[in-house]
Amino acid sequence: MKTIMVVDEDDAVLENIKSALEKKFSVSIAKNNREAIEALEDKKVDMLLVHTKMEGEDVFTPIISDNESKMMVLENTIPRRCNEEELLRFLDNLTIK
């Protein structure tokens, strides 16, 4: 099972995204970049979904692992307040399958 880590400071957003993703992925969460970095020292993930602001909009930016040691930031983003269907469709279009 692929592993995704979601990084966001909002507990409600974290729980909503986690709940949507747990049906297809192993999910871990972090409330900030420091927590994410500490967690990544102990476990490998296939993707990070990191809350960022781009052009004034709150979005999640995906960062995927293309091998054991390299992470790539993807140019695709998804709105932070997306629904479950939109999130799963977005992930289906990425290379994390």
Residue pairs with C-beta under 8 A, 6 or more apart in sequence:
1 25
1 26
2 24
2 25
2 26
2 46
2 47
2 96
2 97
3 25
3 26
3 27
3 28
3 43
3 44
3 45
3 46
3 47
4 21
4 25
4 26
4 27
4 28
4 45
4 46
4 47
4 48
4 49
4 91
4 96
5 27
5 28
5 29
5 30
5 36
5 39
5 40
5 45
5 47
5 48
5 49
6 14
6 17
6 18
6 21
6 27
6 28
6 29
6 30
6 48
6 49
6 60
7 29
7 30
7 31
7 32
7 33
7 35
7 36
7 48
7 49
7 50
7 51
8 14
8 17
8 29
8 31
8 51
8 60
8 80
9 31
9 32
9 51
10 51
11 31
13 51
13 80
13 81
14 29
14 31
17 27
17 49
17 60
17 87
18 27
18 29
19 84
20 84
20 87
20 88
21 27
21 87
21 88
21 91
24 88
24 91
25 91
28 39
28 43
28 45
30 36
30 39
33 50
36 48
36 50
44 65
44 68
45 65
46 64
46 65
46 96
47 62
47 63
47 64
47 65
47 91
47 94
47 96
48 62
48 63
48 64
48 71
49 60
49 61
49 62
49 63
49 78
50 60
50 61
50 62
50 63
51 58
51 59
51 60
51 80
52 58
52 59
52 60
52 61
52 77
53 59
54 61
54 77
57 79
58 79
58 80
58 81
59 77
59 78
59 79
59 80
60 77
60 78
60 79
60 80
61 73
61 74
61 77
62 73
62 74
62 76
62 77
62 78
62 94
63 71
63 72
63 73
63 74
64 71
64 72
64 74
64 94
64 95
64 96
65 71
65 72
66 72
66 95
74 94
76 90
76 93
76 94
78 86
78 87
78 90
79 86
82 90
